[in-house]
Amino acid sequence: MPTLIQRATRLGALSALTALSTACGGGDDPLPQLAAATPASLVGACDQLSTALAGLPNTQISAAETVAAGTVQQGGQPIAEHCRVTGKMHERVSAVDGNTYAIGFEMRLPKAWNGRFLHQGNGGIDGAVLPALGALGGGPLTGALHQGFAVLSSDAGHSGSAPTFGIDPQARLDYGYQAVAKLTPMAKDAIKRAYGKGPDRSYFAGCSNGGRHALVAAARYHADYDGILAGAPGYNLPKAATANLAAARLYQTVATTTVTNQIDLATAVTDTERQLLASRVLAKCDGLDGVADGLVQDVTACQASFKLAEDVPTCNGPRDGSCLSSAQKSVLAQVFSGPTTSQGERIYASFPYDAGFGAGKAGVASGGSPVGSGIAFWEYFAAINLDAGATGLIFGAPPQDLATFNPLSFALTTNIDALNASMYATSGIYSESAMSFMTPPKPTQLQGLRERGGKIMVYHGVSDSIFSVDDSEAWFKGVSRDTGEDFARFYRVPGMGHCSGGPATDQFDLLTPLVNWVENGQAPADIVASARGAGNPGGTNADLPSGWAADRTRPLCAYPKVARYKGTGSVELASNFSCQ
């Protein structure tokens, strides 16, 4: 029988473990409830803002102009009158490459303001100041500006879409995370000068690289933001780009022509062959949610049920689109499970089998630009034309020699093990590795955001072929383990590609439920999403199957729940499905 001392020791250990569990996993402690934002109006006219904003630290205001109501539309709806302010911060001449750099930005400030600020994260490698509309989900019917937010957009510290800015170490850091740190206080100060008060509530939203920016903000700048909305967050972007190059090497081995461009690479698995694979995934998995409707809702069950080797016919003769060769199957199995180094170490993440693998077409327009943005774009075009430059000039330490850099040769011949090591390396003036400046530190430990009452919502297309939904799922499980899930939600979007498109209901508004959660304590559950068929004011989704209703709806279920058919009623209506 334990002594009193032994009992006390055990109780003390138990208490310590409980305290540690609470600190790491969130525990049962109540979260702070943040107050709702209150509206305000501009203090003066738009043309007076240049004077009002003069003297903002390290900032030059280029123009302040009125944008009349209806001049800008979103989803067929006119956006109310607002002020558009443009400028730049921290202009400098690089001592490394001699180029001029600055953080370009625009702010759109509604005349009738709802008291909220939204920092819009943009995609790709930035380099352009996109309109500060705060667009949301697929072909949006609404956006943050339309809802009355003051919205900021930037180029993240460099101008142009070329990856050559990676030669400058500071431009790398600004792109990765430091531009946000510089822009945030400036934007809040500008809002205070424009409206006579600062924002009551601040939000950060974006998809793709914008989703990466959002997760970085959640980790690094949680004191500045109350709500985070991240779509398809490429928070492991250097890993994803390197893995895509490794996948291109695999595709190259089964291409039917010598690879000199993305069209040649696309002969590895043609549009017809991709559609064959997608149809076989549907045949095996479509009914797992209770009805065959062209959507794989039970993503997890599908991965266990679908077998590439068995469920897709193997060619016994020439490839004719009705089968896949054994070599093609071997390549696809490696791509979906996640390319590895020569030592068998997975570079990035696995990808789930889904119906959207057949979306999009391989091709280029007359001007040489890629056709579409589906699988063929990301796995064939992007690998050669985008990921090569990013891995060679932005994510490597040191970067490749710009004078001799050849994207095609780099994409298809550079040693993958060396690329994988380079994104973790530092070298001379490149004192932060790509995995340091591009990714959120301790991405699953978000106690700072949670403990101040902040909330985070993440969504991701299951058929995204550049940033994997499996990576976001792993992130969410890690957040649940390390911080708790009472402040976080994760939504998988079946069939959807990268940020939009695919055979999916890809039109939805997650910002409104995020605001209700942050400011009113109304935790979100399932969200209704719509298809974008002919006549949709937010734009038509070219990947929508012809047999679907143009306005099909589905519930987006908070992970791990799955939308299942109730057994009766039209399969076109979300009301006939429930999240289980």
FIMI-446145 format. One record per residue (C-alpha): z, x, y; residue in one letter; residue number from 1. Coordinates in steps of 0.5 Angstrom, whole numbers, plus 500, padded with zeros to 3 digits. Layout:
N
{w=Z, u=X, v=Y, r=A, k=NUM}
...
This chain:
580
{w=500, u=500, v=500, r=M, k=1}
{w=498, u=503, v=507, r=P, k=2}
{w=503, u=505, v=511, r=T, k=3}
{w=504, u=503, v=518, r=L, k=4}
{w=501, u=510, v=521, r=I, k=5}
{w=495, u=509, v=516, r=Q, k=6}
{w=494, u=502, v=519, r=R, k=7}
{w=495, u=504, v=526, r=A, k=8}
{w=490, u=509, v=525, r=T, k=9}
{w=485, u=504, v=521, r=R, k=10}
{w=486, u=499, v=527, r=L, k=11}
{w=485, u=505, v=532, r=G, k=12}
{w=478, u=507, v=529, r=A, k=13}
{w=476, u=499, v=528, r=L, k=14}
{w=477, u=498, v=535, r=S, k=15}
{w=473, u=505, v=537, r=A, k=16}
{w=467, u=502, v=533, r=L, k=17}
{w=468, u=495, v=536, r=T, k=18}
{w=467, u=498, v=543, r=A, k=19}
{w=462, u=503, v=541, r=L, k=20}
{w=458, u=497, v=538, r=S, k=21}
{w=459, u=493, v=544, r=T, k=22}
{w=457, u=499, v=548, r=A, k=23}
{w=450, u=500, v=544, r=C, k=24}
{w=448, u=493, v=542, r=G, k=25}
{w=450, u=489, v=548, r=G, k=26}
{w=456, u=485, v=544, r=G, k=27}
{w=459, u=478, v=547, r=D, k=28}
{w=460, u=480, v=554, r=D, k=29}
{w=458, u=475, v=559, r=P, k=30}
{w=452, u=477, v=563, r=L, k=31}
{w=452, u=477, v=571, r=P, k=32}
{w=448, u=471, v=573, r=Q, k=33}
{w=444, u=473, v=579, r=L, k=34}
{w=443, u=468, v=585, r=A, k=35}
{w=436, u=465, v=586, r=A, k=36}
{w=432, u=467, v=592, r=A, k=37}
{w=431, u=464, v=598, r=T, k=38}
{w=425, u=463, v=602, r=P, k=39}
{w=423, u=465, v=609, r=A, k=40}
{w=417, u=466, v=614, r=S, k=41}
{w=414, u=472, v=617, r=L, k=42}
{w=417, u=474, v=624, r=V, k=43}
{w=411, u=475, v=627, r=G, k=44}
{w=403, u=475, v=627, r=A, k=45}
{w=399, u=479, v=622, r=C, k=46}
{w=396, u=483, v=627, r=D, k=47}
{w=403, u=485, v=630, r=Q, k=48}
{w=405, u=488, v=623, r=L, k=49}
{w=402, u=495, v=624, r=S, k=50}
{w=407, u=496, v=630, r=T, k=51}
{w=413, u=493, v=626, r=A, k=52}
{w=411, u=497, v=620, r=L, k=53}
{w=410, u=504, v=624, r=A, k=54}
{w=415, u=509, v=622, r=G, k=55}
{w=416, u=507, v=615, r=L, k=56}
{w=418, u=514, v=612, r=P, k=57}
{w=412, u=518, v=609, r=N, k=58}
{w=408, u=512, v=611, r=T, k=59}
{w=401, u=511, v=614, r=Q, k=60}
{w=399, u=504, v=615, r=I, k=61}
{w=391, u=503, v=616, r=S, k=62}
{w=391, u=496, v=617, r=A, k=63}
{w=394, u=489, v=618, r=A, k=64}
{w=390, u=483, v=618, r=E, k=65}
{w=390, u=475, v=616, r=T, k=66}
{w=387, u=473, v=610, r=V, k=67}
{w=386, u=465, v=611, r=A, k=68}
{w=388, u=460, v=606, r=A, k=69}
{w=382, u=459, v=601, r=G, k=70}
{w=379, u=466, v=602, r=T, k=71}
{w=382, u=468, v=596, r=V, k=72}
{w=382, u=464, v=590, r=Q, k=73}
{w=385, u=464, v=583, r=Q, k=74}
{w=384, u=460, v=577, r=G, k=75}
{w=380, u=456, v=582, r=G, k=76}
{w=386, u=455, v=586, r=Q, k=77}
{w=386, u=457, v=593, r=P, k=78}
{w=391, u=462, v=595, r=I, k=79}
{w=395, u=460, v=602, r=A, k=80}
{w=394, u=464, v=608, r=E, k=81}
{w=397, u=471, v=608, r=H, k=82}
{w=397, u=478, v=611, r=C, k=83}
{w=394, u=484, v=608, r=R, k=84}
{w=397, u=491, v=609, r=V, k=85}
{w=394, u=497, v=607, r=T, k=86}
{w=396, u=504, v=608, r=G, k=87}
{w=398, u=511, v=604, r=K, k=88}
{w=404, u=515, v=603, r=M, k=89}
{w=406, u=522, v=602, r=H, k=90}
{w=399, u=525, v=604, r=E, k=91}
{w=398, u=532, v=602, r=R, k=92}
{w=393, u=537, v=600, r=V, k=93}
{w=394, u=540, v=593, r=S, k=94}
{w=395, u=548, v=593, r=A, k=95}
{w=392, u=547, v=585, r=V, k=96}
{w=386, u=544, v=586, r=D, k=97}
{w=385, u=544, v=594, r=G, k=98}
{w=384, u=536, v=593, r=N, k=99}
{w=387, u=531, v=598, r=T, k=100}
{w=392, u=526, v=595, r=Y, k=101}
{w=396, u=520, v=597, r=A, k=102}
{w=399, u=514, v=594, r=I, k=103}
{w=394, u=509, v=597, r=G, k=104}
{w=397, u=501, v=597, r=F, k=105}
{w=396, u=494, v=599, r=E, k=106}
{w=401, u=489, v=600, r=M, k=107}
{w=400, u=482, v=601, r=R, k=108}
{w=405, u=478, v=605, r=L, k=109}
{w=405, u=470, v=605, r=P, k=110}
{w=406, u=467, v=611, r=K, k=111}
{w=411, u=462, v=607, r=A, k=112}
{w=415, u=467, v=603, r=W, k=113}
{w=419, u=465, v=597, r=N, k=114}
{w=424, u=471, v=598, r=G, k=115}
{w=421, u=475, v=592, r=R, k=116}
{w=418, u=481, v=591, r=F, k=117}
{w=413, u=483, v=585, r=L, k=118}
{w=411, u=490, v=584, r=H, k=119}
{w=404, u=490, v=581, r=Q, k=120}
{w=403, u=495, v=575, r=G, k=121}
{w=395, u=496, v=574, r=N, k=122}
{w=391, u=499, v=568, r=G, k=123}
{w=387, u=505, v=566, r=G, k=124}
{w=389, u=511, v=569, r=I, k=125}
{w=390, u=507, v=576, r=D, k=126}
{w=386, u=511, v=581, r=G, k=127}
{w=384, u=504, v=585, r=A, k=128}
{w=388, u=499, v=589, r=V, k=129}
{w=387, u=493, v=586, r=L, k=130}
{w=388, u=486, v=590, r=P, k=131}
{w=395, u=485, v=590, r=A, k=132}
{w=395, u=478, v=587, r=L, k=133}
{w=400, u=479, v=581, r=G, k=134}
{w=395, u=476, v=576, r=A, k=135}
{w=398, u=473, v=570, r=L, k=136}
{w=396, u=473, v=562, r=G, k=137}
{w=389, u=472, v=560, r=G, k=138}
{w=384, u=468, v=565, r=G, k=139}
{w=390, u=466, v=570, r=P, k=140}
{w=391, u=460, v=573, r=L, k=141}
{w=396, u=462, v=578, r=T, k=142}
{w=399, u=469, v=580, r=G, k=143}
{w=405, u=472, v=584, r=A, k=144}
{w=402, u=471, v=591, r=L, k=145}
{w=399, u=464, v=589, r=H, k=146}
{w=407, u=462, v=588, r=Q, k=147}
{w=409, u=465, v=594, r=G, k=148}
{w=411, u=472, v=592, r=F, k=149}
{w=410, u=479, v=597, r=A, k=150}
{w=406, u=483, v=592, r=V, k=151}
{w=405, u=490, v=592, r=L, k=152}
{w=399, u=494, v=589, r=S, k=153}
{w=397, u=502, v=589, r=S, k=154}
{w=393, u=507, v=586, r=D, k=155}
{w=399, u=511, v=583, r=A, k=156}
{w=398, u=517, v=587, r=G, k=157}
{w=390, u=519, v=586, r=H, k=158}
{w=383, u=516, v=588, r=S, k=159}
{w=378, u=515, v=583, r=G, k=160}
{w=377, u=513, v=576, r=S, k=161}
{w=376, u=520, v=573, r=A, k=162}
{w=382, u=524, v=570, r=P, k=163}
{w=381, u=530, v=574, r=T, k=164}
{w=387, u=529, v=578, r=F, k=165}
{w=391, u=531, v=572, r=G, k=166}
{w=389, u=538, v=574, r=I, k=167}
{w=394, u=537, v=580, r=D, k=168}
{w=402, u=537, v=577, r=P, k=169}
{w=404, u=532, v=582, r=Q, k=170}
{w=399, u=527, v=581, r=A, k=171}
{w=401, u=527, v=574, r=R, k=172}
{w=408, u=526, v=576, r=L, k=173}
{w=406, u=520, v=581, r=D, k=174}
{w=402, u=517, v=576, r=Y, k=175}
{w=407, u=517, v=571, r=G, k=176}
{w=413, u=515, v=574, r=Y, k=177}
{w=414, u=518, v=581, r=Q, k=178}
{w=409, u=513, v=585, r=A, k=179}
{w=414, u=507, v=583, r=V, k=180}
{w=420, u=511, v=586, r=A, k=181}
{w=416, u=512, v=593, r=K, k=182}
{w=413, u=506, v=593, r=L, k=183}
{w=419, u=501, v=592, r=T, k=184}
{w=424, u=503, v=598, r=P, k=185}
{w=418, u=503, v=602, r=M, k=186}
{w=415, u=496, v=600, r=A, k=187}
{w=422, u=493, v=601, r=K, k=188}
{w=423, u=496, v=608, r=D, k=189}
{w=416, u=493, v=610, r=A, k=190}
{w=418, u=486, v=607, r=I, k=191}
{w=425, u=487, v=611, r=K, k=192}
{w=421, u=488, v=617, r=R, k=193}
{w=416, u=483, v=616, r=A, k=194}
{w=421, u=477, v=614, r=Y, k=195}
{w=427, u=479, v=618, r=G, k=196}
{w=431, u=480, v=611, r=K, k=197}
{w=429, u=484, v=604, r=G, k=198}
{w=427, u=481, v=598, r=P, k=199}
{w=433, u=477, v=594, r=D, k=200}
{w=430, u=478, v=588, r=R, k=201}
{w=425, u=484, v=585, r=S, k=202}
{w=420, u=484, v=579, r=Y, k=203}
{w=415, u=488, v=576, r=F, k=204}
{w=409, u=486, v=572, r=A, k=205}
{w=403, u=489, v=569, r=G, k=206}
{w=399, u=489, v=563, r=C, k=207}
{w=396, u=496, v=559, r=S, k=208}
{w=398, u=502, v=563, r=N, k=209}
{w=401, u=497, v=568, r=G, k=210}
{w=406, u=494, v=562, r=G, k=211}
{w=407, u=502, v=561, r=R, k=212}
{w=409, u=502, v=569, r=H, k=213}
{w=414, u=496, v=567, r=A, k=214}
{w=417, u=499, v=562, r=L, k=215}
{w=418, u=505, v=566, r=V, k=216}
{w=421, u=501, v=571, r=A, k=217}
{w=426, u=498, v=567, r=A, k=218}
{w=429, u=504, v=564, r=A, k=219}
{w=428, u=509, v=571, r=R, k=220}
{w=429, u=504, v=576, r=Y, k=221}
{w=433, u=498, v=573, r=H, k=222}
{w=437, u=498, v=580, r=A, k=223}
{w=431, u=496, v=584, r=D, k=224}
{w=428, u=491, v=579, r=Y, k=225}
{w=431, u=484, v=577, r=D, k=226}
{w=426, u=482, v=572, r=G, k=227}
{w=421, u=486, v=568, r=I, k=228}
{w=414, u=483, v=565, r=L, k=229}
{w=410, u=488, v=561, r=A, k=230}
{w=404, u=486, v=557, r=G, k=231}
{w=401, u=490, v=552, r=A, k=232}
{w=405, u=496, v=554, r=P, k=233}
{w=402, u=503, v=553, r=G, k=234}
{w=409, u=506, v=554, r=Y, k=235}
{w=407, u=511, v=548, r=N, k=236}
{w=400, u=512, v=552, r=L, k=237}
{w=399, u=519, v=550, r=P, k=238}
{w=400, u=518, v=543, r=K, k=239}
{w=396, u=512, v=543, r=A, k=240}
{w=390, u=516, v=546, r=A, k=241}
{w=391, u=522, v=541, r=T, k=242}
{w=391, u=517, v=535, r=A, k=243}
{w=385, u=514, v=538, r=N, k=244}
{w=381, u=521, v=538, r=L, k=245}
{w=384, u=522, v=531, r=A, k=246}
{w=381, u=515, v=529, r=A, k=247}
{w=374, u=517, v=532, r=A, k=248}
{w=374, u=523, v=527, r=R, k=249}
{w=375, u=518, v=522, r=L, k=250}
{w=369, u=513, v=524, r=Y, k=251}
{w=365, u=519, v=525, r=Q, k=252}
{w=365, u=521, v=517, r=T, k=253}
{w=362, u=514, v=516, r=V, k=254}
{w=357, u=513, v=521, r=A, k=255}
{w=350, u=513, v=519, r=T, k=256}
{w=347, u=517, v=525, r=T, k=257}
{w=349, u=523, v=528, r=T, k=258}
{w=354, u=522, v=533, r=V, k=259}
{w=352, u=523, v=540, r=T, k=260}
{w=355, u=517, v=544, r=N, k=261}
{w=359, u=511, v=543, r=Q, k=262}
{w=353, u=507, v=540, r=I, k=263}
{w=352, u=512, v=534, r=D, k=264}
{w=360, u=512, v=533, r=L, k=265}
{w=359, u=504, v=532, r=A, k=266}
{w=355, u=505, v=526, r=T, k=267}
{w=361, u=507, v=522, r=A, k=268}
{w=363, u=500, v=522, r=V, k=269}
{w=358, u=495, v=525, r=T, k=270}
{w=359, u=489, v=529, r=D, k=271}
{w=357, u=485, v=522, r=T, k=272}
{w=362, u=489, v=518, r=E, k=273}
{w=368, u=488, v=523, r=R, k=274}
{w=366, u=480, v=523, r=Q, k=275}
{w=366, u=481, v=515, r=L, k=276}
{w=373, u=484, v=515, r=L, k=277}
{w=376, u=479, v=520, r=A, k=278}
{w=373, u=473, v=516, r=S, k=279}
{w=377, u=476, v=510, r=R, k=280}
{w=383, u=476, v=513, r=V, k=281}
{w=383, u=469, v=516, r=L, k=282}
{w=381, u=467, v=508, r=A, k=283}
{w=387, u=470, v=506, r=K, k=284}
{w=392, u=469, v=512, r=C, k=285}
{w=390, u=463, v=516, r=D, k=286}
{w=394, u=458, v=512, r=G, k=287}
{w=400, u=462, v=511, r=L, k=288}
{w=403, u=458, v=518, r=D, k=289}
{w=401, u=451, v=514, r=G, k=290}
{w=394, u=450, v=517, r=V, k=291}
{w=387, u=453, v=517, r=A, k=292}
{w=385, u=453, v=524, r=D, k=293}
{w=382, u=460, v=525, r=G, k=294}
{w=389, u=463, v=527, r=L, k=295}
{w=394, u=468, v=523, r=V, k=296}
{w=400, u=466, v=526, r=Q, k=297}
{w=405, u=469, v=521, r=D, k=298}
{w=403, u=476, v=522, r=V, k=299}
{w=408, u=479, v=518, r=T, k=300}
{w=406, u=475, v=512, r=A, k=301}
{w=399, u=477, v=513, r=C, k=302}
{w=400, u=484, v=512, r=Q, k=303}
{w=404, u=483, v=506, r=A, k=304}
{w=398, u=478, v=503, r=S, k=305}
{w=392, u=482, v=505, r=F, k=306}
{w=389, u=487, v=501, r=K, k=307}
{w=383, u=491, v=504, r=L, k=308}
{w=381, u=494, v=497, r=A, k=309}
{w=381, u=487, v=494, r=E, k=310}
{w=380, u=482, v=499, r=D, k=311}
{w=373, u=485, v=502, r=V, k=312}
{w=367, u=486, v=497, r=P, k=313}
{w=366, u=493, v=496, r=T, k=314}
{w=358, u=495, v=496, r=C, k=315}
{w=355, u=497, v=490, r=N, k=316}
{w=349, u=499, v=493, r=G, k=317}
{w=346, u=500, v=501, r=P, k=318}
{w=351, u=497, v=506, r=R, k=319}
{w=348, u=490, v=508, r=D, k=320}
{w=354, u=487, v=512, r=G, k=321}
{w=356, u=483, v=506, r=S, k=322}
{w=361, u=489, v=504, r=C, k=323}
{w=364, u=495, v=506, r=L, k=324}
{w=363, u=502, v=502, r=S, k=325}
{w=369, u=505, v=499, r=S, k=326}
{w=368, u=511, v=504, r=A, k=327}
{w=369, u=505, v=510, r=Q, k=328}
{w=375, u=502, v=506, r=K, k=329}
{w=378, u=509, v=506, r=S, k=330}
{w=377, u=510, v=513, r=V, k=331}
{w=379, u=503, v=516, r=L, k=332}
{w=386, u=504, v=511, r=A, k=333}
{w=387, u=510, v=515, r=Q, k=334}
{w=386, u=507, v=522, r=V, k=335}
{w=390, u=501, v=521, r=F, k=336}
{w=396, u=505, v=518, r=S, k=337}
{w=396, u=510, v=523, r=G, k=338}
{w=392, u=516, v=524, r=P, k=339}
{w=396, u=522, v=522, r=T, k=340}
{w=396, u=530, v=523, r=T, k=341}
{w=394, u=535, v=517, r=S, k=342}
{w=402, u=534, v=515, r=Q, k=343}
{w=402, u=527, v=514, r=G, k=344}
{w=406, u=525, v=521, r=E, k=345}
{w=403, u=519, v=524, r=R, k=346}
{w=401, u=520, v=531, r=I, k=347}
{w=402, u=513, v=534, r=Y, k=348}
{w=403, u=507, v=530, r=A, k=349}
{w=400, u=502, v=525, r=S, k=350}
{w=396, u=496, v=527, r=F, k=351}
{w=396, u=489, v=524, r=P, k=352}
{w=390, u=486, v=520, r=Y, k=353}
{w=388, u=480, v=524, r=D, k=354}
{w=382, u=475, v=526, r=A, k=355}
{w=381, u=479, v=532, r=G, k=356}
{w=378, u=485, v=529, r=F, k=357}
{w=371, u=482, v=529, r=G, k=358}
{w=371, u=480, v=537, r=A, k=359}
{w=367, u=484, v=542, r=G, k=360}
{w=360, u=487, v=541, r=K, k=361}
{w=358, u=495, v=541, r=A, k=362}
{w=353, u=496, v=546, r=G, k=363}
{w=352, u=498, v=553, r=V, k=364}
{w=349, u=494, v=559, r=A, k=365}
{w=342, u=497, v=563, r=S, k=366}
{w=346, u=501, v=568, r=G, k=367}
{w=350, u=505, v=562, r=G, k=368}
{w=357, u=501, v=562, r=S, k=369}
{w=360, u=498, v=556, r=P, k=370}
{w=359, u=491, v=554, r=V, k=371}
{w=365, u=487, v=553, r=G, k=372}
{w=372, u=490, v=552, r=S, k=373}
{w=374, u=488, v=545, r=G, k=374}
{w=375, u=492, v=539, r=I, k=375}
{w=368, u=496, v=539, r=A, k=376}
{w=370, u=498, v=547, r=F, k=377}
{w=377, u=501, v=545, r=W, k=378}
{w=375, u=504, v=538, r=E, k=379}
{w=368, u=507, v=540, r=Y, k=380}
{w=367, u=507, v=547, r=F, k=381}
{w=374, u=509, v=550, r=A, k=382}
{w=375, u=514, v=545, r=A, k=383}
{w=369, u=518, v=547, r=I, k=384}
{w=369, u=516, v=555, r=N, k=385}
{w=376, u=515, v=556, r=L, k=386}
{w=381, u=518, v=551, r=D, k=387}
{w=378, u=525, v=551, r=A, k=388}
{w=379, u=526, v=559, r=G, k=389}
{w=386, u=523, v=559, r=A, k=390}
{w=388, u=527, v=553, r=T, k=391}
{w=384, u=534, v=555, r=G, k=392}
{w=386, u=533, v=563, r=L, k=393}
{w=392, u=529, v=564, r=I, k=394}
{w=396, u=529, v=558, r=F, k=395}
{w=395, u=537, v=555, r=G, k=396}
{w=399, u=543, v=558, r=A, k=397}
{w=396, u=546, v=561, r=P, k=398}
{w=390, u=542, v=562, r=P, k=399}
{w=383, u=544, v=559, r=Q, k=400}
{w=378, u=548, v=564, r=D, k=401}
{w=375, u=543, v=568, r=L, k=402}
{w=369, u=548, v=569, r=A, k=403}
{w=367, u=548, v=561, r=T, k=404}
{w=370, u=541, v=559, r=F, k=405}
{w=365, u=537, v=555, r=N, k=406}
{w=368, u=530, v=553, r=P, k=407}
{w=364, u=528, v=547, r=L, k=408}
{w=365, u=535, v=544, r=S, k=409}
{w=373, u=535, v=546, r=F, k=410}
{w=373, u=528, v=543, r=A, k=411}
{w=370, u=530, v=536, r=L, k=412}
{w=372, u=537, v=535, r=T, k=413}
{w=378, u=539, v=538, r=T, k=414}
{w=384, u=540, v=533, r=N, k=415}
{w=388, u=534, v=532, r=I, k=416}
{w=394, u=538, v=531, r=D, k=417}
{w=394, u=542, v=537, r=A, k=418}
{w=393, u=535, v=541, r=L, k=419}
{w=399, u=532, v=538, r=N, k=420}
{w=403, u=538, v=540, r=A, k=421}
{w=400, u=539, v=547, r=S, k=422}
{w=403, u=532, v=549, r=M, k=423}
{w=410, u=535, v=548, r=Y, k=424}
{w=409, u=541, v=551, r=A, k=425}
{w=410, u=544, v=558, r=T, k=426}
{w=406, u=550, v=561, r=S, k=427}
{w=408, u=554, v=567, r=G, k=428}
{w=407, u=549, v=573, r=I, k=429}
{w=406, u=543, v=569, r=Y, k=430}
{w=414, u=543, v=568, r=S, k=431}
{w=414, u=536, v=565, r=E, k=432}
{w=410, u=534, v=558, r=S, k=433}
{w=406, u=528, v=558, r=A, k=434}
{w=411, u=525, v=553, r=M, k=435}
{w=416, u=526, v=559, r=S, k=436}
{w=413, u=524, v=565, r=F, k=437}
{w=409, u=518, v=562, r=M, k=438}
{w=414, u=515, v=557, r=T, k=439}
{w=421, u=511, v=559, r=P, k=440}
{w=427, u=516, v=558, r=P, k=441}
{w=431, u=512, v=552, r=K, k=442}
{w=426, u=506, v=552, r=P, k=443}
{w=431, u=502, v=548, r=T, k=444}
{w=437, u=503, v=551, r=Q, k=445}
{w=437, u=499, v=557, r=L, k=446}
{w=444, u=497, v=559, r=Q, k=447}
{w=443, u=499, v=566, r=G, k=448}
{w=438, u=493, v=567, r=L, k=449}
{w=442, u=488, v=562, r=R, k=450}
{w=449, u=490, v=565, r=E, k=451}
{w=446, u=488, v=572, r=R, k=452}
{w=444, u=481, v=570, r=G, k=453}
{w=436, u=483, v=569, r=G, k=454}
{w=431, u=480, v=564, r=K, k=455}
{w=425, u=483, v=561, r=I, k=456}
{w=420, u=479, v=557, r=M, k=457}
{w=414, u=483, v=553, r=V, k=458}
{w=408, u=480, v=550, r=Y, k=459}
{w=402, u=483, v=546, r=H, k=460}
{w=396, u=481, v=543, r=G, k=461}
{w=396, u=482, v=535, r=V, k=462}
{w=389, u=484, v=535, r=S, k=463}
{w=390, u=490, v=541, r=D, k=464}
{w=386, u=496, v=538, r=S, k=465}
{w=389, u=501, v=543, r=I, k=466}
{w=396, u=499, v=544, r=F, k=467}
{w=399, u=497, v=538, r=S, k=468}
{w=403, u=490, v=537, r=V, k=469}
{w=407, u=494, v=532, r=D, k=470}
{w=409, u=499, v=537, r=D, k=471}
{w=412, u=493, v=541, r=S, k=472}
{w=415, u=490, v=535, r=E, k=473}
{w=419, u=497, v=534, r=A, k=474}
{w=421, u=497, v=541, r=W, k=475}
{w=424, u=490, v=541, r=F, k=476}
{w=428, u=492, v=535, r=K, k=477}
{w=430, u=498, v=538, r=G, k=478}
{w=432, u=494, v=544, r=V, k=479}
{w=436, u=489, v=540, r=S, k=480}
{w=439, u=495, v=536, r=R, k=481}
{w=441, u=499, v=542, r=D, k=482}
{w=442, u=494, v=548, r=T, k=483}
{w=442, u=487, v=545, r=G, k=484}
{w=437, u=482, v=545, r=E, k=485}
{w=440, u=477, v=550, r=D, k=486}
{w=436, u=479, v=556, r=F, k=487}
{w=430, u=481, v=552, r=A, k=488}
{w=424, u=477, v=549, r=R, k=489}
{w=418, u=479, v=546, r=F, k=490}
{w=412, u=475, v=544, r=Y, k=491}
{w=406, u=476, v=539, r=R, k=492}
{w=399, u=473, v=541, r=V, k=493}
{w=395, u=472, v=535, r=P, k=494}
{w=388, u=474, v=535, r=G, k=495}
{w=389, u=476, v=542, r=M, k=496}
{w=386, u=483, v=544, r=G, k=497}
{w=388, u=488, v=549, r=H, k=498}
{w=391, u=484, v=555, r=C, k=499}
{w=386, u=478, v=554, r=S, k=500}
{w=380, u=476, v=550, r=G, k=501}
{w=379, u=475, v=542, r=G, k=502}
{w=380, u=469, v=538, r=P, k=503}
{w=386, u=467, v=542, r=A, k=504}
{w=390, u=462, v=546, r=T, k=505}
{w=390, u=468, v=552, r=D, k=506}
{w=392, u=464, v=558, r=Q, k=507}
{w=399, u=463, v=560, r=F, k=508}
{w=404, u=464, v=565, r=D, k=509}
{w=411, u=468, v=563, r=L, k=510}
{w=413, u=470, v=570, r=L, k=511}
{w=415, u=463, v=572, r=T, k=512}
{w=420, u=463, v=566, r=P, k=513}
{w=422, u=470, v=567, r=L, k=514}
{w=424, u=468, v=574, r=V, k=515}
{w=428, u=461, v=571, r=N, k=516}
{w=431, u=466, v=567, r=W, k=517}
{w=433, u=471, v=572, r=V, k=518}
{w=435, u=466, v=577, r=E, k=519}
{w=437, u=460, v=574, r=N, k=520}
{w=440, u=462, v=567, r=G, k=521}
{w=435, u=458, v=563, r=Q, k=522}
{w=433, u=463, v=557, r=A, k=523}
{w=426, u=462, v=555, r=P, k=524}
{w=424, u=460, v=548, r=A, k=525}
{w=417, u=458, v=546, r=D, k=526}
{w=411, u=458, v=552, r=I, k=527}
{w=405, u=454, v=551, r=V, k=528}
{w=399, u=458, v=552, r=A, k=529}
{w=391, u=455, v=552, r=S, k=530}
{w=385, u=457, v=550, r=A, k=531}
{w=379, u=459, v=555, r=R, k=532}
{w=373, u=455, v=553, r=G, k=533}
{w=367, u=453, v=557, r=A, k=534}
{w=369, u=450, v=564, r=G, k=535}
{w=376, u=453, v=564, r=N, k=536}
{w=378, u=455, v=572, r=P, k=537}
{w=381, u=462, v=570, r=G, k=538}
{w=374, u=464, v=567, r=G, k=539}
{w=371, u=463, v=560, r=T, k=540}
{w=373, u=467, v=554, r=N, k=541}
{w=367, u=470, v=550, r=A, k=542}
{w=370, u=471, v=544, r=D, k=543}
{w=373, u=464, v=543, r=L, k=544}
{w=370, u=461, v=536, r=P, k=545}
{w=365, u=455, v=537, r=S, k=546}
{w=369, u=450, v=533, r=G, k=547}
{w=375, u=450, v=537, r=W, k=548}
{w=377, u=445, v=543, r=A, k=549}
{w=375, u=449, v=549, r=A, k=550}
{w=383, u=447, v=552, r=D, k=551}
{w=386, u=448, v=545, r=R, k=552}
{w=394, u=450, v=546, r=T, k=553}
{w=399, u=453, v=542, r=R, k=554}
{w=406, u=455, v=543, r=P, k=555}
{w=407, u=463, v=544, r=L, k=556}
{w=414, u=464, v=540, r=C, k=557}
{w=419, u=468, v=541, r=A, k=558}
{w=420, u=474, v=536, r=Y, k=559}
{w=421, u=473, v=530, r=P, k=560}
{w=419, u=466, v=530, r=K, k=561}
{w=412, u=464, v=528, r=V, k=562}
{w=408, u=458, v=530, r=A, k=563}
{w=408, u=453, v=524, r=R, k=564}
{w=404, u=446, v=523, r=Y, k=565}
{w=408, u=440, v=523, r=K, k=566}
{w=404, u=437, v=518, r=G, k=567}
{w=400, u=432, v=522, r=T, k=568}
{w=396, u=431, v=528, r=G, k=569}
{w=391, u=435, v=532, r=S, k=570}
{w=391, u=442, v=530, r=V, k=571}
{w=388, u=443, v=538, r=E, k=572}
{w=395, u=441, v=541, r=L, k=573}
{w=401, u=446, v=541, r=A, k=574}
{w=406, u=439, v=540, r=S, k=575}
{w=404, u=439, v=533, r=N, k=576}
{w=406, u=446, v=532, r=F, k=577}
{w=414, u=448, v=532, r=S, k=578}
{w=417, u=455, v=532, r=C, k=579}
{w=420, u=457, v=526, r=Q, k=580}
